[in-house]
Each structure stands twice: as C-alpha cells, then as structure tokens.
Amino acid sequence: MSDREIIEKDQFPPTLARRRELAEGLYAVMSIEEMERFLVDLCTPAELRALAERWHVAKLLDSTDLSYRDINAKTGVSTTTIGRVARFLKDEPHQGYRAVLDRQAKQKSEISEK
C-alpha cells in the first residue's frame, strides 16, 4: 500500500473515534472566549455560520411558538434545516440540543437568583 493510499484510507470516512477526539477537544475548552477562538480556527466561515444558525434555530424552537415559516422569515434558515433541528431537539435519542439548552437555562436561572 502506498503512502497516498494510507493517507486517503486514514482520512475517510470520519470515524467515531475522531468524533470522540473532537468532543474531547471541545470539552477541554476553558472559556467562552477560548471556545470562540477554537471554533474560528476549526471551522470555515460557512461552517461556523451554519452551526450558529442551527443553534439560533434550536433556541427559537425551544423558547417560542414560531412556525417553521416564521423562523425562516426571521432568520433566513431553510425550512429543511429548521425541520432537522426540530427533529433532533424533540425526537432523536441523542438529545444534545436538549441537554445544552436545559443547562443554559439552569445557569441563567442561578445567575438571576444571585
């Protein structure tokens, strides 16, 4: 096997181990400012915009009664993306959006009580 074949085989497809390594890297971040710098280094502007849009949509779906069309009109995010975020927010077993939204709500509540 040539060096090129080894490199190509190593790069695709992304493995669960690589996804875990990324999660560990994200978990190691110590502050909001450090996370922003890490994301800017890690992602292209388009990827970062897509992540930010999905997160904004998740927050809107969680905190408002806006329809997909209303969210689309307000944000410019496609109804397909809005539907995907909604599915992962409510139906999928991963519950990543839910865990972080709930944690943020708890943190905000604790801050306002002080």
N, CA, C and O of each residue as an XYZ file, in Angstrom:
456
protein
N       0.850     -1.168      0.000
C       0.000      0.000      0.000
C       0.902      1.239      0.000
O       1.844      1.335      0.786
N       0.599      2.176     -0.887
C       1.405      3.394     -0.988
C       1.072      4.358      0.150
O       0.047      4.234      0.822
N       1.985      5.333      0.344
C       1.732      6.357      1.368
C       0.429      7.090      1.087
O      -0.334      7.392      2.005
N       0.180      7.375     -0.187
C      -1.050      8.092     -0.544
C      -2.288      7.273     -0.180
O      -3.260      7.814      0.346
N      -2.250      5.973     -0.461
C      -3.388      5.115     -0.126
C      -3.622      5.062      1.384
O      -4.763      5.046      1.845
N      -2.529      5.034      2.144
C      -2.653      5.011      3.603
C      -3.287      6.304      4.094
O      -4.183      6.281      4.938
N      -2.817      7.443      3.561
C      -3.367      8.739      3.961
C      -4.840      8.822      3.591
O      -5.663      9.230      4.410
N      -5.179      8.435      2.358
C      -6.576      8.507      1.928
C      -7.453      7.596      2.777
O      -8.560      7.974      3.161
N      -6.959      6.400      3.068
C      -7.738      5.473      3.879
C      -7.925      6.028      5.294
O      -8.979      5.846      5.903
N      -6.896      6.705      5.812
C      -6.962      7.251      7.157
C      -7.917      8.442      7.246
O      -8.471      8.702      8.314
N      -8.117      9.164      6.156
C      -8.911     10.386      6.196
C     -10.405     10.158      6.046
O     -11.193     10.948      6.566
N     -10.818      9.117      5.360
C     -12.236      8.960      5.051
C     -12.684      7.554      5.356
O     -11.901      6.634      5.121
N     -13.859      7.313      5.853
C     -14.791      8.304      6.385
C     -14.401      8.683      7.804
O     -13.620      7.972      8.436
N     -14.929      9.791      8.321
C     -14.641     10.144      9.709
C     -15.132      9.027     10.623
O     -16.246      8.527     10.462
N     -14.321      8.652     11.552
C     -14.683      7.544     12.434
C     -15.296      8.060     13.729
O     -15.199      9.241     14.063
N     -15.918      7.154     14.433
C     -16.456      7.505     15.746
C     -15.341      7.946     16.680
O     -15.543      8.812     17.531
N     -14.158      7.348     16.521
C     -13.021      7.741     17.362
C     -12.632      9.189     17.095
O     -12.303      9.915     18.033
N     -12.662      9.619     15.853
C     -12.331     11.016     15.538
C     -13.400     11.960     16.073
O     -13.091     13.049     16.557
N     -14.640     11.543     15.985
C     -15.719     12.366     16.541
C     -15.528     12.506     18.050
O     -15.754     13.576     18.617
N     -15.113     11.418     18.691
C     -14.853     11.441     20.134
C     -13.679     12.373     20.446
O     -13.730     13.133     21.413
N     -12.617     12.316     19.626
C     -11.471     13.211     19.820
C     -11.902     14.671     19.720
O     -11.453     15.509     20.502
N     -12.765     14.972     18.769
C     -13.276     16.338     18.627
C     -14.062     16.733     19.875
O     -13.880     17.831     20.403
N     -14.926     15.852     20.342
C     -15.706     16.142     21.548
C     -14.783     16.384     22.742
O     -15.040     17.273     23.554
N     -13.725     15.608     22.850
C     -12.764     15.806     23.938
C     -12.067     17.153     23.809
O     -11.831     17.826     24.813
N     -11.736     17.552     22.588
C     -11.129     18.864     22.369
C     -12.069     19.985     22.761
O     -11.658     20.947     23.409
N     -13.326     19.866     22.374
C     -14.329     20.873     22.743
C     -14.520     20.921     24.257
O     -14.677     21.995     24.837
N     -14.507     19.765     24.882
C     -14.703     19.684     26.328
C     -13.542     20.321     27.095
O     -13.723     20.803     28.214
N     -12.356     20.321     26.494
C     -11.168     20.876     27.152
C     -11.139     22.401     27.152
O     -10.337     23.001     27.868
N     -11.987     23.026     26.373
C     -12.011     24.485     26.289
C     -12.417     25.068     27.643
O     -13.317     24.556     28.310
N     -11.737     26.146     28.034
C     -11.897     26.675     29.385
C     -12.773     27.922     29.503
O     -13.166     28.283     30.612
N     -13.086     28.584     28.399
C     -13.883     29.809     28.499
C     -14.646     30.036     27.200
O     -14.361     29.408     26.181
N     -15.607     30.934     27.250
C     -16.366     31.283     26.048
C     -15.435     31.880     25.006
O     -15.537     31.557     23.822
N     -14.529     32.748     25.436
C     -13.599     33.385     24.502
C     -12.690     32.351     23.843
O     -12.422     32.427     22.644
N     -12.217     31.384     24.632
C     -11.369     30.327     24.086
C     -12.156     29.463     23.096
O     -11.624     29.047     22.067
N     -13.416     29.200     23.411
C     -14.259     28.419     22.503
C     -14.451     29.156     21.191
O     -14.374     28.547     20.124
N     -14.702     30.460     21.250
C     -14.856     31.244     20.021
C     -13.595     31.150     19.165
O     -13.679     30.955     17.952
N     -12.425     31.291     19.795
C     -11.164     31.206     19.047
C     -10.982     29.815     18.442
O     -10.554     29.682     17.296
N     -11.309     28.781     19.217
C     -11.176     27.411     18.739
C     -12.094     27.166     17.542
O     -11.675     26.580     16.543
N     -13.338     27.612     17.643
C     -14.288     27.412     16.546
C     -13.858     28.152     15.282
O     -13.998     27.625     14.179
N     -13.336     29.368     15.436
C     -12.865     30.130     14.273
C     -11.691     29.407     13.616
O     -11.593     29.374     12.389
N     -10.802     28.828     14.420
C      -9.677     28.070     13.865
C     -10.144     26.773     13.207
O      -9.625     26.380     12.163
N     -11.110     26.120     13.813
C     -11.559     24.799     13.377
C     -12.444     24.837     12.135
O     -12.326     23.979     11.261
N     -13.320     25.820     12.056
C     -14.368     25.843     11.031
C     -14.103     26.899      9.970
O     -13.463     27.919     10.224
N     -14.611     26.629      8.778
C     -14.638     27.671      7.758
C     -15.722     28.673      8.159
O     -16.584     28.352      8.977
N     -15.690     29.878      7.594
C     -16.767     30.824      7.906
C     -18.158     30.249      7.617
O     -19.094     30.485      8.381
N     -18.297     29.502      6.527
C     -19.603     28.916      6.188
C     -20.017     27.859      7.211
O     -21.185     27.789      7.594
N     -19.065     27.037      7.654
C     -19.383     26.026      8.664
C     -19.781     26.675      9.985
O     -20.730     26.242     10.640
N     -19.058     27.705     10.364
C     -19.368     28.404     11.607
C     -20.729     29.085     11.536
O     -21.488     29.075     12.505
N     -21.033     29.675     10.384
C     -22.342     30.303     10.181
C     -23.448     29.246     10.284
O     -24.483     29.491     10.904
N     -23.231     28.074      9.680
C     -24.235     27.003      9.733
C     -24.452     26.524     11.172
O     -25.591     26.308     11.587
N     -23.378     26.360     11.923
C     -23.509     25.951     13.326
C     -24.265     27.001     14.131
O     -25.161     26.676     14.911
N     -23.892     28.266     13.932
C     -24.553     29.357     14.664
C     -26.035     29.439     14.299
O     -26.881     29.666     15.164
N     -26.347     29.251     13.012
C     -27.751     29.279     12.584
C     -28.543     28.155     13.235
O     -29.652     28.376     13.720
N     -27.981     26.953     13.248
C     -28.691     25.818     13.852
C     -28.928     26.046     15.340
O     -29.998     25.735     15.864
N     -27.920     26.590     16.013
C     -28.083     26.844     17.442
C     -29.158     27.903     17.682
O     -29.976     27.768     18.592
N     -29.153     28.954     16.867
C     -30.169     30.006     16.989
C     -31.565     29.425     16.750
O     -32.509     29.749     17.472
N     -31.691     28.575     15.748
C     -32.977     27.928     15.455
C     -33.405     27.054     16.637
O     -34.575     27.068     17.021
N     -32.479     26.302     17.210
C     -32.820     25.451     18.357
C     -33.358     26.295     19.506
O     -34.332     25.918     20.158
N     -32.722     27.436     19.753
C     -33.187     28.315     20.829
C     -34.567     28.889     20.519
O     -35.409     28.991     21.411
N     -34.804     29.263     19.264
C     -36.125     29.776     18.879
C     -37.197     28.701     19.012
O     -38.282     28.968     19.529
N     -36.903     27.490     18.552
C     -37.870     26.397     18.655
C     -38.191     26.088     20.114
O     -39.329     25.762     20.453
N     -37.191     26.192     20.965
C     -37.367     25.860     22.372
C     -38.100     26.950     23.148
O     -38.830     26.654     24.094
N     -37.912     28.205     22.755
C     -38.412     29.305     23.582
C     -39.597     30.067     22.995
O     -40.138     30.963     23.642
N     -40.007     29.717     21.768
C     -41.125     30.423     21.140
C     -42.091     29.429     20.523
O     -41.815     28.232     20.455
N     -43.216     29.938     20.080
C     -44.197     29.128     19.356
C     -44.180     29.459     17.867
O     -45.164     29.220     17.166
N     -43.069     30.007     17.384
C     -42.986     30.375     15.970
C     -43.073     29.136     15.083
O     -42.546     28.079     15.428
N     -43.735     29.272     13.951
C     -43.799     28.190     12.967
C     -42.472     28.125     12.215
O     -41.659     29.046     12.288
N     -42.265     27.029     11.497
C     -41.056     26.907     10.680
C     -40.972     28.067      9.693
O     -39.899     28.635      9.490
N     -42.092     28.415      9.086
C     -42.100     29.521      8.114
C     -41.758     30.853      8.778
O     -41.043     31.671      8.198
N     -42.261     31.070      9.982
C     -41.934     32.303     10.705
C     -40.443     32.357     11.046
O     -39.810     33.406     10.926
N     -39.892     31.223     11.471
C     -38.458     31.174     11.779
C     -37.650     31.398     10.512
O     -36.639     32.101     10.530
N     -38.095     30.799      9.409
C     -37.433     31.015      8.121
C     -37.444     32.490      7.748
O     -36.421     33.032      7.330
N     -38.590     33.141      7.896
C     -38.704     34.561      7.551
C     -37.826     35.419      8.458
O     -37.245     36.409      8.012
N     -37.732     35.043      9.711
C     -36.968     35.819     10.695
C     -35.461     35.624     10.530
O     -34.688     36.558     10.745
N     -35.040     34.411     10.149
C     -33.613     34.072     10.157
C     -33.005     33.833      8.784
O     -31.796     33.976      8.606
N     -33.834     33.471      7.813
C     -33.309     33.089      6.507
C     -32.846     31.644      6.440
O     -32.393     31.192      5.388
N     -32.951     30.912      7.537
C     -32.577     29.499      7.567
C     -33.664     28.704      6.853
O     -34.851     28.979      7.025
N     -33.259     27.721      6.054
C     -34.231     26.950      5.279
C     -35.158     26.153      6.193
O     -34.783     25.760      7.298
N     -36.366     25.927      5.709
C     -37.319     25.137      6.492
C     -36.831     23.696      6.643
O     -37.183     23.027      7.615
N     -36.033     23.214      5.702
C     -35.451     21.872      5.821
C     -34.515     21.812      7.021
O     -34.578     20.874      7.817
N     -33.650     22.809      7.151
C     -32.736     22.858      8.298
C     -33.515     23.029      9.591
O     -33.201     22.387     10.593
N     -34.518     23.879      9.582
C     -35.346     24.091     10.774
C     -36.005     22.774     11.185
O     -36.036     22.434     12.368
N     -36.528     22.039     10.212
C     -37.146     20.747     10.496
C     -36.163     19.746     11.071
O     -36.504     18.983     11.975
N     -34.943     19.746     10.551
C     -33.916     18.833     11.062
C     -33.574     19.179     12.503
O     -33.481     18.293     13.353
N     -33.387     20.459     12.778
C     -33.090     20.883     14.151
C     -34.247     20.493     15.071
O     -34.023     19.983     16.169
N     -35.470     20.728     14.629
C     -36.644     20.384     15.440
C     -36.691     18.886     15.722
O     -37.010     18.469     16.836
N     -36.374     18.083     14.720
C     -36.390     16.625     14.895
C     -35.355     16.205     15.938
O     -35.647     15.394     16.817
N     -34.146     16.759     15.836
C     -33.111     16.395     16.798
C     -33.402     16.971     18.181
O     -32.997     16.396     19.191
N     -34.090     18.082     18.232
C     -34.448     18.692     19.515
C     -35.506     17.870     20.243
O     -35.476     17.765     21.469
N     -36.437     17.288     19.495
C     -37.592     16.638     20.128
C     -37.632     15.120     20.003
O     -38.075     14.440     20.929
N     -37.176     14.577     18.874
C     -37.437     13.167     18.605
C     -36.230     12.244     18.658
O     -36.371     11.072     19.007
N     -35.068     12.737     18.324
C     -33.904     11.861     18.222
C     -33.371     11.507     19.607
O     -33.513     12.288     20.548
N     -32.756     10.327     19.733
C     -32.320      9.864     21.055
C     -31.081     10.579     21.601
O     -30.803     10.482     22.796
N     -30.339     11.284     20.768
C     -29.086     11.901     21.217
C     -29.328     12.971     22.279
O     -28.616     13.031     23.282
N     -30.337     13.815     22.054
C     -30.746     14.860     22.990
C     -29.625     15.831     23.351
O     -29.580     16.353     24.465
N     -28.717     16.068     22.394
C     -27.645     17.035     22.615
C     -28.150     18.455     22.735
O     -27.756     19.181     23.647
N     -29.030     18.862     21.813
C     -29.610     20.205     21.905
C     -30.310     20.380     23.255
O     -30.104     21.375     23.949
N     -31.129     19.408     23.609
C     -31.921     19.496     24.840
C     -31.015     19.648     26.058
O     -31.266     20.491     26.918
N     -29.967     18.837     26.132
C     -29.070     18.882     27.288
C     -28.440     20.263     27.446
O     -28.378     20.793     28.556
N     -27.977     20.842     26.354
C     -27.300     22.139     26.437
C     -28.300     23.261     26.684
O     -28.025     24.165     27.472
N     -29.450     23.219     26.027
C     -30.474     24.239     26.281
C     -30.913     24.228     27.747
O     -31.047     25.283     28.367
N     -31.132     23.040     28.292
C     -31.543     22.936     29.693
C     -30.445     23.432     30.628
O     -30.724     24.112     31.615
N     -29.200     23.090     30.317
C     -28.079     23.532     31.150
C     -27.953     25.050     31.116
O     -27.733     25.677     32.152
N     -28.090     25.644     29.931
C     -28.019     27.104     29.832
C     -29.148     27.766     30.610
O     -28.927     28.771     31.285
N     -30.344     27.221     30.525
C     -31.479     27.785     31.261
C     -31.219     27.721     32.764
O     -31.519     28.668     33.491
N     -30.667     26.616     33.223
C     -30.351     26.465     34.646
C     -29.289     27.477     35.068
O     -29.402     28.092     36.128
N     -28.260     27.649     34.242
C     -27.201     28.612     34.564
C     -27.752     30.031     34.630
O     -27.403     30.791     35.533
N     -28.608     30.393     33.683
C     -29.205     31.733     33.687
C     -30.073     31.933     34.919
O     -30.077     33.014     35.509
N     -30.804     30.905     35.309
C     -31.656     30.977     36.492
C     -30.812     31.172     37.748
O     -31.162     31.972     38.615
N     -29.710     30.448     37.845
C     -28.829     30.569     39.008
C     -28.194     31.952     39.075
O     -28.035     32.508     40.162
N     -27.834     32.509     37.930
C     -27.236     33.843     37.886
C     -28.250     34.892     38.317
O     -27.912     35.812     39.062
N     -29.492     34.762     37.855
C     -30.517     35.761     38.190
C     -30.927     35.693     39.658
O     -31.429     36.676     40.202
N     -30.722     34.555     40.300
C     -31.062     34.406     41.714
C     -30.029     35.059     42.624
O     -30.312     35.327     43.792
N     -28.841     35.315     42.102
C     -27.755     35.880     42.928
C     -27.908     37.348     43.132
O     -27.081     37.968     43.800
